[in-house]
């Protein structure tokens, strides 16, 4: 059931909102990441394999057996990044634990692919959905890249192996983009989408950072250019979600399902700003004159079309005519956009981007962040009420929120001042 089909309940902010002197302070972001990790800490680990993927507001598990490929990969990212930031050995152990589950449970040796959804019971798996998704493989690649950067040596060869699998099964050389979906035995569907290509670009950039191999940077640049320039020229110079097999725009795919979690209809403000972030990351490694102006265009379009001046925050989607088609507020949209705002502020020196960063954090701090238990609520109504107490269902893991904080810490704020002990 989609969130729009459920009945909203109380306002999300059930506790007084703690005051924050500045959202631009390193300590604020570090403490927020720690608070978010603390939400998952008591119940997320499954000693029999992997992690639990369905947590309520208080952190209790409401489905202990269903495992989703995207969550399995994002947990590896979470704990690899946490280890690199904080140096806690348990975080490295958790990242290794997640990798083992990815390789032992999700991997289908018969067909050489990663299963999309599993039932995991008493240490045994049953495949619920063996569909092959390029989106899923993108997160497999991301998991291996970040595990390698955390010092897990056995992850490094899996970067190349995963890239080769994507190359063999999904790469459309004529289009210079990736196809989207296949049956368990690798028959490719006719659907084409930008979302898989966006997250593949994210993963390719991470693979380059992990290995220094230019093949990943070259491919990231090609995909980013084709989506944010060539394909966008077909759709009002913005990134549309859905395409036909020949990569012509499919304006009607999921037209009656604007809240579909992986394939929503409409322009996605969060994907405009997420692409803007990726263009800025690409620029770090391969400066080109078009990257910054294009990032600004995508960011500005998202805020122009989707900012809710009355209740705050960004709406989920708007149609080709510019009107909002989904008024709900999603956690990841706010997080990706504040990260991009900070990167643009740092890159350009323009205070207007930092003011957007402040506004997005102020809104999110007041409505999305759970100050009692930790982490962010997943989805709110336009007037900031929760739909349910399912804080972290499959696919969430707060990878977006913690990842946004890490990005700001590493690339937008001044570096930490080294402490000096008395001699």
Helices and strands as residue ranges (DSSP letters): G 3-5, H 26-41, E 55-56, E 66-68, H 69-86, H 89-101, I 102-106, E 107-108, E 113-114, E 117-121, E 124-129, E 132-133, H 134-149, H 153-169, E 171-172, E 177-178, E 181-182, E 192-193, H 194-211, H 214-225, I 226-231, G 232-234, E 242-243, E 267-268, H 269-285, H 289-306, E 317-318, E 324-326, E 329-330, H 331-348, H 351-367, E 379-380, E 390-392, H 399-411
